Amino acid sequence: MAYLAEVDGSAGRQEIRRGYASNVIRWWPKWPGVGSVLLTSTPTATLHKPGASTEATGSAVVSMTTIESVSRVNITIDTTDANTWTLDEGYRADITWSYTDSDAVAHTEITSVRFDVCREPWRPEINLSNLQDLVPDIAQRLLSCARSTKSDRTAEQLASVQGCLAWEDIRQHIVGLLSQQARIIPRALLPREALHRITCAQTIRSLFLGTAGGEDSENNTLAAIWTDEVNSRLRGLGSNIPYDADDDGAEDSTISGPSSVVVRRSWY
């Protein structure tokens, strides 16, 4: 199978918008020892609220797309019912699917895909120009990596895919920070511009780290430089990300009395 330019589900937790009828989450079926596979029948899916409950929130509309001889499953979710779809993390789609292996043995599996319901889902909009603003010769570096996996793959495609993967690294930092304060990312009022800058830096770091040679190689040195830059930009976020616990669309305000104690945790 040819290498796919599209992110195939390795970019982490998907986010969907509350109050929107046509949200789509995507999943690429894989089989051990085979990788991505082609399905011959469309799977079914049930939707579940966060937690261990097996009670279904509803059924989803499922379709399939074939891309270079493998299947991508598309699950459309209607979140217009605000009572059912609250801002929360860890919703679940249980996908029932069938696959016939090379020995003509049929297998039926259930795979769970987690997703978050957010007020404003955020996905990285990283392109080649964003990275060239920081590293002028990065297009040639990206093109070399892209062509090593697929002859017609472009630097622009690889920049976008690496940006998606880099965002998941940054997202995990934010999830960890919020969890220390018993908070969740769907209710955080994320500073989009700052996150874009951090994700650009992480994308460049990942590129150099992935192509680093020996300890004294240029790319290894550049990876270390950009690791410091990512950490510096993360520290710039501070430890108190604006938050909306009461779901009014505005940042919560806290008035501290004379006897209150405020404890702050840093990234490091």
C-alpha positions as CSV (number, residue, x, y, z in Angstrom):
1,M,0.0,0.0,0.0
2,A,1.3,3.5,-0.8
3,Y,2.0,5.9,2.0
4,L,-1.0,8.1,2.7
5,A,-0.5,11.8,2.8
6,E,-3.6,12.3,5.0
7,V,-3.3,11.9,8.8
8,D,-4.6,8.4,9.5
9,G,-5.8,8.8,13.0
10,S,-2.5,9.1,14.7
11,A,-3.1,12.8,15.6
12,G,-4.9,12.0,18.8
13,R,-8.2,13.1,20.4
14,Q,-10.7,14.5,18.0
15,E,-12.9,17.5,18.9
16,I,-16.4,18.3,17.6
17,R,-18.6,21.4,18.0
18,R,-21.6,21.5,20.3
19,G,-24.8,22.8,18.6
20,Y,-23.8,21.6,15.1
21,A,-25.6,18.9,13.2
22,S,-22.9,17.8,10.8
23,N,-19.9,17.0,13.0
24,V,-17.7,14.3,11.6
25,I,-15.1,12.1,13.4
26,R,-12.9,9.8,11.3
27,W,-11.3,6.4,12.0
28,W,-9.0,4.2,10.0
29,P,-9.5,0.5,10.6
30,K,-6.3,-1.5,11.1
31,W,-5.5,-5.2,11.6
32,P,-2.5,-6.5,13.5
33,G,0.3,-7.5,11.1
34,V,-1.5,-5.9,8.1
35,G,-1.9,-2.2,8.9
36,S,-4.7,-0.2,7.4
37,V,-7.3,-2.4,5.7
38,L,-10.2,-2.3,3.2
39,L,-13.6,-3.1,4.6
40,T,-16.3,-4.7,2.4
41,S,-19.3,-3.5,4.5
42,T,-20.1,-0.3,6.2
43,P,-19.7,-0.5,10.0
44,T,-22.3,0.6,12.5
45,A,-21.7,2.9,15.5
46,T,-23.4,3.9,18.8
47,L,-22.6,7.0,20.8
48,H,-22.0,7.1,24.5
49,K,-21.5,9.8,27.1
50,P,-18.3,10.1,29.2
51,G,-17.9,7.5,31.9
52,A,-18.3,3.7,32.2
53,S,-22.0,3.6,31.3
54,T,-22.9,1.4,28.4
55,E,-26.1,3.3,27.8
56,A,-26.2,4.7,24.2
57,T,-26.7,8.4,23.6
58,G,-27.9,7.6,20.1
59,S,-26.9,6.1,16.8
60,A,-24.5,7.8,14.4
61,V,-24.6,8.1,10.6
62,V,-21.7,6.1,9.3
63,S,-20.2,6.1,5.8
64,M,-16.9,4.9,4.3
65,T,-14.4,6.4,2.0
66,T,-11.8,4.3,0.1
67,I,-8.4,6.0,-0.2
68,E,-5.6,4.1,-2.0
69,S,-7.1,0.7,-1.4
70,V,-7.9,1.1,2.3
71,S,-11.0,2.4,4.2
72,R,-11.6,5.4,6.2
73,V,-14.8,5.4,8.4
74,N,-16.7,8.7,8.7
75,I,-19.1,9.1,11.6
76,T,-21.5,12.1,11.5
77,I,-22.7,13.3,14.9
78,D,-25.6,15.7,15.5
79,T,-24.9,17.7,18.7
80,T,-27.8,20.2,18.5
81,D,-29.4,18.9,21.6
82,A,-27.6,20.9,24.3
83,N,-29.1,18.8,27.1
84,T,-27.5,15.6,25.7
85,W,-24.3,17.1,24.4
86,T,-22.7,19.1,27.2
87,L,-19.2,20.5,27.0
88,D,-17.1,17.5,28.2
89,E,-14.3,15.2,27.2
90,G,-14.3,11.4,26.7
91,Y,-17.4,10.8,24.7
92,R,-17.2,7.5,22.9
93,A,-18.2,6.0,19.6
94,D,-18.4,2.2,19.7
95,I,-17.8,1.0,16.1
96,T,-18.8,-2.5,15.1
97,W,-16.9,-3.6,12.0
98,S,-16.0,-6.7,10.0
99,Y,-12.9,-7.7,8.3
100,T,-11.9,-10.7,6.2
101,D,-8.3,-11.6,6.4
102,S,-6.0,-13.1,3.7
103,D,-7.0,-16.6,4.8
104,A,-10.7,-15.8,4.1
105,V,-11.4,-15.8,7.9
106,A,-14.1,-13.3,8.8
107,H,-13.6,-11.2,12.0
108,T,-16.1,-8.9,13.8
109,E,-14.7,-6.4,16.1
110,I,-15.8,-3.4,18.3
111,T,-13.5,-0.4,18.4
112,S,-14.0,2.6,20.7
113,V,-13.0,6.0,19.4
114,R,-13.0,8.8,22.0
115,F,-13.8,12.4,21.2
116,D,-14.5,15.7,23.0
117,V,-17.5,18.1,22.7
118,C,-16.2,21.7,22.7
119,R,-17.6,25.1,22.2
120,E,-14.9,25.9,19.6
121,P,-13.0,22.9,18.4
122,W,-9.4,23.8,17.5
123,R,-7.3,22.1,14.9
124,P,-3.9,23.4,13.8
125,E,-3.8,25.3,10.6
126,I,-0.1,24.9,9.9
127,N,1.2,25.4,6.4
128,L,4.5,25.6,4.7
129,S,4.6,29.4,4.8
130,N,4.2,29.4,8.6
131,L,7.3,27.2,9.0
132,Q,9.3,29.2,6.4
133,D,8.8,32.3,8.4
134,L,10.9,30.7,11.1
135,V,13.3,28.5,9.1
136,P,13.7,29.9,5.5
137,D,15.2,26.7,4.0
138,I,12.7,24.3,5.6
139,A,10.9,23.7,2.4
140,Q,13.8,21.7,0.9
141,R,14.2,19.7,4.2
142,L,10.5,18.9,4.2
143,L,10.5,17.9,0.5
144,S,13.3,15.5,1.0
145,C,11.5,13.8,3.9
146,A,8.2,13.8,1.9
147,R,9.8,12.2,-1.2
148,S,11.4,9.5,0.9
149,T,7.9,8.2,1.7
150,K,6.0,8.9,-1.5
151,S,7.4,10.2,-4.8
152,D,4.6,12.7,-5.4
153,R,4.3,13.9,-1.8
154,T,4.8,17.6,-1.3
155,A,6.5,19.8,1.3
156,E,3.1,21.5,1.9
157,Q,1.4,18.2,2.7
158,L,4.1,17.1,5.1
159,A,4.1,20.5,6.8
160,S,0.3,20.1,7.5
161,V,0.6,16.5,8.7
162,Q,3.5,17.2,11.0
163,G,1.5,20.2,12.3
164,C,-1.4,18.0,13.3
165,L,1.0,15.6,15.1
166,A,2.8,18.5,16.8
167,W,-0.5,19.9,18.0
168,E,-1.3,16.7,19.8
169,D,2.0,17.0,21.7
170,I,1.0,20.5,22.8
171,R,-2.5,19.5,23.5
172,Q,-1.3,16.9,26.0
173,H,0.7,19.6,27.8
174,I,-2.5,21.6,28.1
175,V,-4.6,18.7,29.2
176,G,-2.0,17.9,31.9
177,L,-2.0,21.5,33.1
178,L,-5.8,21.7,33.3
179,S,-6.1,18.3,35.0
180,Q,-4.0,19.6,37.9
181,Q,-6.7,22.2,38.4
182,A,-9.6,19.7,37.9
183,R,-10.4,21.4,34.6
184,I,-11.1,20.1,31.1
185,I,-10.1,21.3,27.7
186,P,-13.6,21.7,26.3
187,R,-14.3,24.5,28.7
188,A,-10.9,26.2,28.4
189,L,-10.8,29.5,26.6
190,L,-7.6,28.7,24.7
191,P,-5.4,31.5,23.4
192,R,-5.5,30.5,19.8
193,E,-2.7,32.8,18.5
194,A,-0.3,31.7,21.2
195,L,-1.1,28.0,20.5
196,H,-0.5,28.5,16.8
197,R,3.0,29.9,17.5
198,I,3.8,27.0,19.9
199,T,2.6,24.4,17.4
200,C,4.7,25.9,14.7
201,A,7.8,25.6,16.9
202,Q,6.9,22.0,17.9
203,T,6.4,21.1,14.2
204,I,9.9,22.3,13.4
205,R,11.4,20.6,16.5
206,S,9.7,17.3,15.4
207,L,11.1,17.6,11.9
208,F,14.7,18.1,13.1
209,L,14.3,15.4,15.8
210,G,13.0,12.9,13.3
211,T,16.0,13.5,11.0
212,A,18.7,13.9,13.7
213,G,21.8,11.9,13.1
214,G,24.7,11.5,15.5
215,E,25.1,13.6,18.7
216,D,27.1,16.2,16.8
217,S,24.9,16.4,13.7
218,E,23.4,19.7,12.5
219,N,19.8,18.4,12.9
220,N,20.4,17.1,16.4
221,T,21.7,20.6,17.4
222,L,18.8,22.3,15.7
223,A,16.4,19.9,17.5
224,A,17.8,20.9,20.8
225,I,17.5,24.6,19.9
226,W,13.9,24.2,19.0
227,T,13.2,22.2,22.1
228,D,14.3,25.2,24.1
229,E,12.1,27.4,21.9
230,V,9.0,25.3,22.4
231,N,9.5,25.2,26.2
232,S,10.0,29.0,26.2
233,R,6.7,29.5,24.3
234,L,4.9,27.1,26.6
235,R,6.1,29.0,29.6
236,G,4.7,32.1,28.0
237,L,1.2,30.7,28.4
238,G,1.5,30.8,32.1
239,S,-0.2,28.3,34.5
240,N,-3.7,29.8,34.6
241,I,-5.4,29.3,31.2
242,P,-8.7,31.3,31.0
243,Y,-11.6,29.0,31.8
244,D,-15.5,29.0,31.5
245,A,-17.0,26.7,34.2
246,D,-20.5,28.2,34.1
247,D,-20.9,27.9,30.3
248,D,-21.6,31.6,29.7
249,G,-19.0,32.0,27.0
250,A,-16.9,34.4,29.2
251,E,-13.8,33.9,31.4
252,D,-14.6,33.0,35.0
253,S,-13.7,35.7,37.5
254,T,-12.6,34.8,41.1
255,I,-12.7,37.2,43.9
256,S,-10.3,36.2,46.7
257,G,-11.0,37.1,50.3
258,P,-8.4,38.2,52.9
259,S,-7.9,34.6,54.1
260,S,-7.7,32.9,50.7
261,V,-4.6,31.1,49.5
262,V,-3.8,30.9,45.8
263,V,-1.6,28.1,44.6
264,R,-0.2,28.1,41.1
265,R,1.5,25.3,39.3
266,S,4.1,25.8,36.6
267,W,4.7,23.7,33.6
268,Y,7.9,22.4,35.1
